[in-house]
Amino acid sequence: MIGSFMLGLVMGGAAVWFYGREIRGYVDDKTRMARGKAADTLQAAAEGLQSAKETIQGGLAGEERRAG
């Protein structure tokens, strides 16, 4: 059982060593669109949070003026 594990470990390491660039290129190509969508989603969320922050700060400033 340990021998099979060690053999798989060595073979997997050899495969990554020989084909690492090709594997990396394949994964990059297949995930490029998903990474772009994730970046767009994060940008939209950041813009929404910035807008909410400005709204809250504007509301608080208005409360201070009324109280003062």
Backbone hydrogen bonds in HBPLUS format (Angstrom, degrees):
<---DONOR---> <-ACCEPTOR-->    atom                        ^
c    i                          cat <-CA-CA->   ^        H-A-AA   ^      H-
h    n   atom  resd res      DA  || num        DHA   H-A  angle D-A-AA Bond
n    s   type  num  typ     dist DA aas  dist angle  dist       angle   num
A0005-PHE N   A0001-MET O   3.15 MM   4  6.46 157.3  2.21 146.5 152.6     1
A0006-MET N   A0002-ILE O   2.90 MM   4  6.16 163.3  1.93 154.2 158.2     2
A0007-LEU N   A0003-GLY O   2.93 MM   4  6.11 157.6  1.98 146.8 153.2     3
A0008-GLY N   A0004-SER O   2.94 MM   4  6.15 160.8  1.98 148.2 153.2     4
A0009-LEU N   A0005-PHE O   2.87 MM   4  6.10 151.3  1.95 147.7 156.5     5
A0010-VAL N   A0006-MET O   2.95 MM   4  6.19 162.5  1.98 151.9 155.4     6
A0011-MET N   A0007-LEU O   2.90 MM   4  6.08 166.0  1.92 152.2 156.6     7
A0012-GLY N   A0008-GLY O   2.84 MM   4  5.86 159.1  1.88 145.0 151.2     8
A0013-GLY N   A0009-LEU O   2.98 MM   4  6.12 159.8  2.03 144.9 150.7     9
A0014-ALA N   A0010-VAL O   2.93 MM   4  6.13 155.9  1.99 147.6 154.4    10
A0015-ALA N   A0011-MET O   2.92 MM   4  6.13 155.9  1.98 146.8 153.3    11
A0016-VAL N   A0012-GLY O   3.04 MM   4  6.29 160.6  2.07 150.5 154.9    12
A0017-TRP N   A0013-GLY O   2.95 MM   4  6.11 153.9  2.02 144.5 152.4    13
A0018-PHE N   A0014-ALA O   2.90 MM   4  6.11 164.2  1.92 154.7 157.7    14
A0019-TYR N   A0015-ALA O   2.81 MM   4  5.74 162.5  1.84 150.1 156.0    15
A0020-GLY N   A0016-VAL O   2.78 MM   4  4.61 113.8  2.22 134.6 136.3    16
A0023-ILE N   A0019-TYR O   2.92 MM   4  6.10 162.1  1.95 160.9 166.8    17
A0024-ARG N   A0020-GLY O   2.89 MM   4  6.04 165.1  1.91 152.2 156.5    18
A0025-GLY N   A0021-ARG O   2.90 MM   4  6.07 162.0  1.93 149.4 154.3    19
A0026-TYR N   A0022-GLU O   2.94 MM   4  6.10 158.9  1.99 147.2 152.9    20
A0027-VAL N   A0023-ILE O   2.95 MM   4  6.17 167.1  1.97 155.6 158.7    21
A0028-ASP N   A0024-ARG O   2.89 MM   4  6.06 161.4  1.92 150.5 156.2    22
A0029-ASP N   A0025-GLY O   2.97 MM   4  6.14 161.4  2.01 148.2 152.8    23
A0030-LYS N   A0026-TYR O   3.00 MM   4  6.21 158.6  2.05 150.1 156.0    24
A0031-THR N   A0027-VAL O   2.95 MM   4  6.03 138.7  2.13 147.5 157.6    25
A0032-ARG N   A0028-ASP O   3.05 MM   4  5.81 119.4  2.44 143.9 154.1    26
A0035-ARG N   A0031-THR O   2.90 MM   4  6.08 160.3  1.93 158.7 164.1    27
A0036-GLY N   A0032-ARG O   3.01 MM   4  6.23 152.3  2.09 145.6 153.2    28
A0037-LYS N   A0033-MET O   2.95 MM   4  6.25 158.3  2.00 151.7 157.1    29
A0038-ALA N   A0034-ALA O   2.94 MM   4  6.14 157.3  1.99 147.4 153.7    30
A0039-ALA N   A0035-ARG O   2.98 MM   4  6.16 155.7  2.04 144.6 150.9    31
A0040-ASP N   A0036-GLY O   2.98 MM   4  6.23 155.8  2.04 147.0 153.6    32
A0041-THR N   A0037-LYS O   2.92 MM   4  6.13 157.8  1.97 149.1 155.1    33
A0042-LEU N   A0038-ALA O   2.95 MM   4  6.18 160.5  1.99 150.1 155.1    34
A0043-GLN N   A0039-ALA O   2.95 MM   4  6.13 152.9  2.03 144.6 152.3    35
A0044-ALA N   A0040-ASP O   2.96 MM   4  6.20 158.9  2.00 149.4 154.6    36
A0045-ALA N   A0041-THR O   2.97 MM   4  6.19 155.8  2.03 147.5 154.3    37
A0046-ALA N   A0042-LEU O   2.92 MM   4  6.12 156.3  1.98 146.3 152.7    38
A0047-GLU N   A0043-GLN O   2.97 MM   4  6.23 156.8  2.03 149.5 155.5    39
A0048-GLY N   A0044-ALA O   2.96 MM   4  6.20 154.5  2.03 145.6 152.7    40
A0049-LEU N   A0045-ALA O   2.93 MM   4  6.18 156.6  1.98 150.3 156.3    41
A0050-GLN N   A0046-ALA O   2.94 MM   4  6.13 155.2  2.00 146.4 153.4    42
A0051-SER N   A0047-GLU O   2.98 MM   4  6.19 156.4  2.04 145.5 151.6    43
A0052-ALA N   A0048-GLY O   2.96 MM   4  6.19 157.1  2.02 145.5 151.8    44
A0053-LYS N   A0049-LEU O   2.87 MM   4  6.08 156.8  1.93 148.4 154.7    45
A0054-GLU N   A0050-GLN O   2.98 MM   4  6.24 161.0  2.02 149.3 153.8    46
A0055-THR N   A0051-SER O   2.95 MM   4  6.19 153.2  2.03 146.9 154.5    47
A0056-ILE N   A0052-ALA O   2.91 MM   4  6.12 162.5  1.95 152.4 156.7    48
A0057-GLN N   A0053-LYS O   2.87 MM   4  6.06 166.7  1.88 153.9 157.9    49
A0058-GLY N   A0054-GLU O   2.91 MM   4  5.98 154.6  1.97 141.8 149.0    50
A0059-GLY N   A0055-THR O   2.93 MM   4  6.13 150.3  2.02 143.6 151.9    51
A0060-LEU N   A0056-ILE O   2.89 MM   4  6.15 156.7  1.94 152.3 158.6    52
A0061-ALA N   A0057-GLN O   2.94 MM   4  6.09 155.6  2.00 146.2 152.8    53
A0062-GLY N   A0058-GLY O   3.06 MM   4  6.22 149.8  2.15 139.3 147.1    54
A0063-GLU N   A0059-GLY O   3.07 MM   4  6.33 148.5  2.18 143.7 151.7    55
A0064-GLU N   A0060-LEU O   3.05 MM   4  6.30 152.4  2.13 146.8 153.7    56
A0065-ARG N   A0061-ALA O   3.13 MM   4  6.37 151.3  2.21 143.6 150.8    57
A0066-ARG N   A0062-GLY O   3.12 MM   4  6.34 152.8  2.20 143.1 150.1    58
A0067-ALA N   A0063-GLU O   2.95 MM   4  6.12 151.3  2.04 145.7 153.5    59
A0068-GLY N   A0064-GLU O   2.96 MM   4  5.92 140.2  2.12 140.1 150.1    60
